[in-house]
Amino acid sequence: PAAAAPEPSAQPAPAAADGSFGQLFNAQLNASNYDEALELFDKQLAADPSVPTIAHWNGMLLAMESAGKTHAEIVDAIGRMRAAGAAPDASSWTHALRACVRGSDPAADLDAGLRIQQSAAADGVQPSEAMLTQLLNLHMRVGDATAARRTMADIAAGEVSRFRASIIYLTSALAHGAVDEFVAHLAEMRANGKQPRAAQMRELLKAAVSRRSVDATMAAMDALLAVGDTFDPMAPLLLLANSGAFDAKPAEAERLLRQSVPLIRPESYFTTDKLHVLSRLLPLLNDPALKMRVIAVIAAKRSLSREVARAIYEMAITGKEESADAAFNVLEAMHARGERVATAAVNAVIMMCAHLKDLDRAVETFQAIEGVFGLEPNTGSYNALLLAATKSKQAEALRQVRERMATAGLAPDRETFRIVAMHLLEAGDEAGALRMLEDAKASGQAGGGLYAYLLKHFLGLPQPGIKQPPNRSSPNLAKVRELRDEAAAHGAKLNDRLNEQIEQALSGEGGTSKPAGRAGASGGGPARGGHESYEEEAGKLTAPRGEATPRAPAASPPPPTTATPE
């Protein structure tokens, strides 16, 4: 059989045209159709026991192991193998030992494994690395570190180096929860100058994180940092943040955090969990420069999560040390050192200025995208500037920003329409906000955020950044029903809470039929959207078209006028 079977498939791999037993059997094994492979083997054995070779017998034992057969069943099969004239080898006995490791009674499984080892020796089979590795696993399962170390020495006494035997030992310790042994042996290796190679250490770190072992994770991180490896620290940092390590071992955990921050790169792919842990760790970084570096990395993500928006917002309001000026200075210093500064990171600073309601500073930062960093403003840059004008209640400035955005050839996206509608609702212009929705639909940019703002407005619900206009004292349920159905028809995502509020309001009116599907529902899991809390204030800081290509600094157009209040 093939050494490594491919992923399971509903259909077996096609056999050769002649349909010989070996080809059919191997095809079933390669397709991970273990039950079919066993059935085929038994039929052949009954028809002509002389056909299966030792390789076929070992393939049958592999199928038994993979199908979850017990070690006793595999040992019985080895007896049949011997009776048929095929001599079991080390590979045969390894399958039986692996079945012991998967057993449910560690002590009984260890006894069975030792008996299997004796049977193999009686057959004249010398213990292979694979056999000894399984015995080591069995000792680790019962917590017998002394026997496990003896087995490690046996592995090293063969054709395997002591270094490789140590790596096997570390892997086994992690796999079976012997964290103290892992930490102690790794420390011994490092003290003796036998530091695992970076690639091996990365695999061990991954295993430590998957086992959710804080001590092992911290030891592996420390080993990788000691050799200067550029590993991805996000998964281990997430574990430390969620496990209470920064409370239980604050000095060591914060040291690892500070040393790991320079390894975080904007080019990395950030999942929701990675974005979440970055925002969780920001309060632990007392150094504004380190904190801004993390925020710059976060901002390079194509879109921002609620947690990231919260982090940027909190940084903007926590004092002079972390003001927008300090944040901009950090980006400028990064640029001076030749480090990549994404347009999205500068957009984050513009967004901070918007939260501070400082339009002048927002305009200066916007101009620095070209003048200082040699980049092109993207849609996210204009959206952040639009929000600054909205929060500063500068209607003329907002108009000028929209004109400049059109002149730059950038089409408005969902966030653009949402921010402008927010401005119009703040001014009490319901008709204008609804016209903005029509424009958004015409350009295919009517998202859940825009619908959510309008629905909340017509429901009479409070929402950040918008005051209730004085000319409407009660909800407009007819408009709510219309917008709800329209959002569902366009697939615009609304969050569960808003959907519940809509249904409650319409039910209180006397009951209405629900739309065919909940607005924004899309398959499994609750639909996200609606831009609640910090998410709706921070918005989206990047353009759908991606990062702009750096170019030489150019003279920027005159800033929008800020003297005319709304």
N, C-alpha and C positions, 0 to 999 in steps of 0.2 A: 504493500500500500504506500501511498504518498506519505512523505514525512510530515507534512502539515496539511491537514484537511481544510478546504475552503469553507466559507460560510454555509450554514445549512440552506438547502434549497427544497422547494416543494416537490420538484421533479428530479430524479437521478440524472447524473451526467450520461449522455448517450454512449452506449457500449460500441465496441468495434463491430464491423459487419459480420464477422464470423461467429460472434456470440460465444466465444470460448469462456470457460469458467473464470479464469484469471482476469480477463478483461472486464467481464460483468461484475465480478466481485470488487475489483479495484474501483470501478465506476461508482458502485454504491458507497464505498468508503469515502471516495473523494467528494461525493455529494452529501456526506454525513447522514446517509440513510442506514443507520446502524442496525435497526431491526430487520430491514430487508437484506442487509449483508449477512446477518446471522442465519436468516432463513435459507438464503442461497447456499451458504457454507454447509449447513446441516443436510440439505438435499444432495449436495455433491458428495459429502462424506458417506451418506447412505448408499449412493450409487456406486462410488469407486473411491475407497479410502486412500488409495495410493496417489491420487491426483494432487491434493493439497500439499504444498511444500512448507518448509519451516516459515518462510515469509508469509504464506497464506494463513498458517496457524497464528502467527503473531498478529496478523491483521484481524483475525477473528477475536483474539484477546483484547486488542485495541477497541474493537466494536463493543465487546462486553463491558470494558471499563467505561467507555463513553456513554453506553446505554444505562449506566448506573448499577451494574451487577455487583454483588458483594464479593469480598476477597475470597470467601469460601467457594463461591460458584466459579471464580476464575481459577482457583487452585484445582478444583475438580476438572475443569477444562484442560488444565496443564497435564493432569493425569491421563485424560483421553488422548492428548497430543503424544505423550510418551508411549501409550499403548499402540498408537497408530504408526510408531516407528520414527516419529519426528522428535529429535532431542531438544528439550527446552533450553534456551540460552538466556543471557542476562536480560535481554529485552522482554522475554516471556515473564520472568519473575518480577521485573519492574512494574508491569501492569498490575500484578497482584498486590505489590506494595503500595502502589498509588491508590488502589481501592481501599486499603487499610487507612491511609491518610484521610480519605473521605468519610470514614466511618463515624458513628455517632457516640461511641464509647471510647475515649482516648486510651484508657488503661488496657481494655480488652484488645483494642486495635494494635497497641504496642506489642502485647504478647503474641498476637497473630503475626505481626511483622517479623518478630524475632524467630518464630517457628518457620516462616517462609524463608528467611535467610539461611536457617539450618538446612532446609530441604534443598535450596539451591546449592549449598556447599556439598551436600551429599551427592548431588548430580555432577559434581566437579566444576561448577560454575563459579568463577572468581567474581567477587562483588565489583560491579562497575560504578562509575561516578553517579549514574542515575539511581542505582539501587541504594547506594550510601546516602544520597541526598534525601531519598524517601525515608530512610531510617532516621536521619537527622531530624526530619520533619516530625516523625512520630515521637521522638524524645522531646522536641520543643513543645508538642501539644500537651504533654503531661508535666511540663515545667522542669524537666531534669536537665539543667544546664551542663552538669558535669558530664553526663553521657553524651549530650549533644556536642560538647567540645572534643570528647574522645573520637566521636564519629567524624568531626571536622578534620582531626589529625589523620584519621584513616583515609579520608578523601585526598588529603595532601600527600600521603605516602604513596599514592599511585602515580598516574601520569599527569595529575593535576597539580598546578603550583599552589603553594600555601596561600598566595594572594587570592587566587580564584576560589579556593576553599573558604577563605574569609568572606568573600562576597556572597557565596552560597549561604554561609552561616548568617550573615546580616539579613539576607532576603528571607530566610526561614524564620528568623526571630521576629521580623515584622509581620510575616504572614500569619503567625500563630500567637501574636499578642505578647511576645516576650520583649517588651519595650526596654526594660532595664538591661537585658542582655545586649540588645541592639546598641544602646547608648554606651554601655561599658566597652563593648568590643570595638566600636567605632573609635572611641577615645584611645584604646590600646593601639589600634592601627595607626592613628595619627601621631601618637607619642613615639612609635617605632619608625616613623618616616614612611609608612605604607598607606598613605592617603589614597582612598579609592579615586579612580579617574573621574573626571567631571561627568562623562556620559553615564557611568555606573552610578554616580552619586545622584544624578538627576532622576534616574529610575528609582533609586531608593527613596528619594524625597517624594516622588509621586506615590510610591507605595505607602509611605508614612502618612501622607495627606489622606489617601483613600481609606486608611485604617482609622483616621481621625485621632491619631496619636500626637498629642501636643509635644511631649518631650522628644519623641523621635523626630518630629518635624523640625523642632528648633535645633536639634543636634545636626540634622542633615543640612539645614540652611547654613548653619555656622561653618560646616565643612566646605560647602560650596563657596561661600563668601571668602573663606580663607585662601582658596586657590584662584580667586578672581574670576570665577565662571559667570558668564552673563545669562543666568537662568531666569525664567519667568517667575517672579515672586508672588504673583497674584493669588494663586490657589493656596499656598501656605499662609499668606497674610490673612486671607479670608478665614481660614481655620483658626488662626490665633485670635482674630477679632471676635469670632463667634463663640469661642471656647472659654473666654474669661482669662486668657493667658496674660493680658495686659494688666489685670488685677492681681493674679496669682504670682506672676514673675515679672513685675513691671520693668525692672532694670534690663533684664536680658531681652525681653520682648521688644522694648523700645529701641534697644541697640540694633537688633535685627531689622526693625522697621526702618531706622535711619540709614542703615547700610544698604537696604534693599531699594530705597526710593530711587537712587541713580540708575538702577537697572530697568526701571519702568520706561517704556518708550512709546511715543505717540503712534508708532507704526503697528504696535501690537493690536491684536483683535480683542476687543473688550466685550465680554458677555454681560448680561445684567448683573450677575453675581460679582464680577470684577468691578463694575462701576459702583456697586453697592459697598464693597469693602473699602474702596478708595474714599468714599464719602464718610464711612464709619471711622476711618483712620485719620482723617484730616484734623480732628480736635486734638489728637495726640502729638501732632507735629507743631511744636512751639516756635520753630524757626520759620518766619514768613517766607523765606526763599524756598525752603523745602516744600512748604504748603503750596506756594504758587506753582512750583514745578509739577506737583501732582495735579493741580487744577488745569494746568496747561495740557497735561496728558489726557485728562478727562475730556477737555473741550475738543480734542482732536477726534473724538468719536463722532460718527456721522449724525447721531441724534442724542439728545440728553435725557436721562431718566429723571424721575422726580427727585431721587436722592442727590443726584449731581446738581440739579437746579437748586436744591436746598443748600448744598455746600457752597455754591457760588454766592447765593443770597446771604448766607450767614457770614461769609468772609467779607462781604461788602458792608456789613453793619456792626462788625465786632470791634471797631476802634481805629485810631490813627495808624497804628503799626501795620494794619492789614487793609489800609485804604486802597482805593483804585490806583492812586499814584504809586504806592509801594508795589502793587501787583504789576503795573506797567513797567516799573524799573527793573523788576526781576526778568520780565520778558526781554527787555532791552539788553540786559546783561547776558542773557542766554544767547541772543543774536550776536552780540559782540564776541562771544567765545566761539562762534561758528556753529552753535547748536541750532537745530531746526526749530523754528517757531511757526506753528500752524496758524493760518488765518483764523481758524476757529478759536485759538487761544486769545488772540487779540479781541475777537468778538465777545469773549467772556468778560473782558475788562469793560468793553462798551456796555454790556449788560449790567455790570456792576454800577457803572455810572448812571444807567437808567434807574436802578433801584434807589440810588442816592438822589435821584431827581436833579442831576447835574448835567444839563444838556450841553453846556459849553465844554465840559471835560469829555463828554461822549463824542462831540464833534472833533476835538483835538485827537482823541484816540483813533477815531475813524480815519482821519487824514494820515495818521502814522502808519496805517497798513501799507500805504504806498511810500510815503516819505521816509519812514524809518526802516521798515522791514522789507521793502521792495516787493510787495505782494499785491495782488488784485483784490479789492473788496468783492465778496460774494453775496449771494442773497441773504445769508445769515447776518452779514455785516449791516446791510440796509435794514433788516428786520430789527436788529438790536437798536439801531439809531431811531427807527420809527417808534419803538417802545419808549426810548428816552424822551422823544418829543411828546408822546402821549402822556407819560407820567408827569412831565413838566408842564402839561396843559398848554402846549405851544402849537396851535392849529396851523399857523402859517409855516412853521418849521416842518411839520408833518407833511404838508402839501409839497414843500420844496424837496424833501427827501424822496417822496414818491416820484416826482418829476425827474430827479437825478437818477433814480433807479431805472426808470424807463429809458432815459438817454443812454445809460450804460448798457442797454440791451438785455437787462435781467428781467425775466418774467416774474411776477409775483407768485409766491407759493401759498400753501395753506396758512402758514404762520403770518404772512403779510396780510392776507384778507382778515385773519382773526384779530390782529392788532388794530387794523383800521376800523373794523367793526366795533372793537372795544372803545376806541376813541369816539365813534359816533354815538354809541349808547351812553357814554359818559356825558356827552353833550345833549342827551335827550332826543337824538334824531333817530327814532325807530325806523322811519321810512328809508333813511340813508343806509342804516345797517342792513335792512332787508334787500336793498338794491345791491349792497356789497355781496350778499349771499348769492343773488342772481348772477353777478359777475363771476363769482367763484365757481358756480356750477357751470357756467358757460366755458370756463377754462379748465374744467376738470379738477379744481382745487378746493372743493367743498368738503372739508374734513370734519371730524368729530368735534374738534375744539371750537370751530365756528358755530356749529349747530348747538353745542353745549352752552355757549355764551348766550345765544339767542333764546334757547329754551329756558334757561335760568331767568333771563330777563322777563320773559312773558309769564313765567310762573311766579314772579315776584320774589325770587330767592336772592339773598345777598351773595355777592361774589367779589373777590379782591379786585381792586382797581376801578370799580364801577359804582357810582352812586345811583340810588333809585330815583328816576326822574319824578318830579312832583306832579306831572300831569296824568299819572296812572296810579290808581289806588288799589286796584284789584287785578288778579291774574286774568290774562286773556286766554281762556282755555281752548277756544276755537283755534287760535293761532298755535297753541301748544300742540294740539292734536294734528294740525296740518304739518308742523315742522317734524314732529315725531315720525309720522308716516313717511314723510319725505326723506328723513335721515335713514330710515330702514330701507327704503327703495334704492338709495344711493350707496348703501353699505357703509355709511359713516358710523364710526365706533363711538358709542356712549358708554360711560361706566355704569356699573350695576346700581350704584347709589342713585344716580340721576334717573335711571329707568324706573326705579322704585318710587321716587318722588313724583315722576310724571304719572305713573299708574295710580298712585294715591290721590293725586289732584283730580284726575279724570274720573276715578271711581266716586269721589266725593261729589262730583257734579251730577251723578246719577247713573254712572256706569257707561262704559263704552266698550266696544269690541277692540281687543288688542290687535296690533298688526300681525301679519303672518309670521314674522320673526322679531325677536327683540332687536331694537335698533343697535346695529353694530355687531350683533352676534356673528361669530365666524367659527363654527366648528367647536372644538373642545376648549374648555376653560373660560373664565370670565373675560369679557372684552374690556380692554383698556382704552382709555381715551377720556375726553371731557376736560383734560388739562386742569385738574383741581389743584388748589393750594399753590405751592411754590412752582409746580410744573407749569401752571398757566401763566405765572408772572415771568418765569425765566424764558420760556419759549424754546425755539430751536435755533442753535447758534451756527449751524453749518448749512451750506447750500446743497441741494440735491445733485448738482452737477459735479460735486467733489472738490478737492483741494485745488486752488489756483496755482498755476506755475509761477515761481518767482521771476520777477523781471526787474529791470533797472528802475530806481526810484524816479517818479515823474511828478511834475507839478500837479497838485490836487486842485479841483475846482473850488470856487469860493464856498465857504460853509453856509448852511442855511441860516437865515435870520432868526435870532432868538428874542428880539425886543418886543415882538407883538404878542401879547397874551391872548388866550382864546376869549 
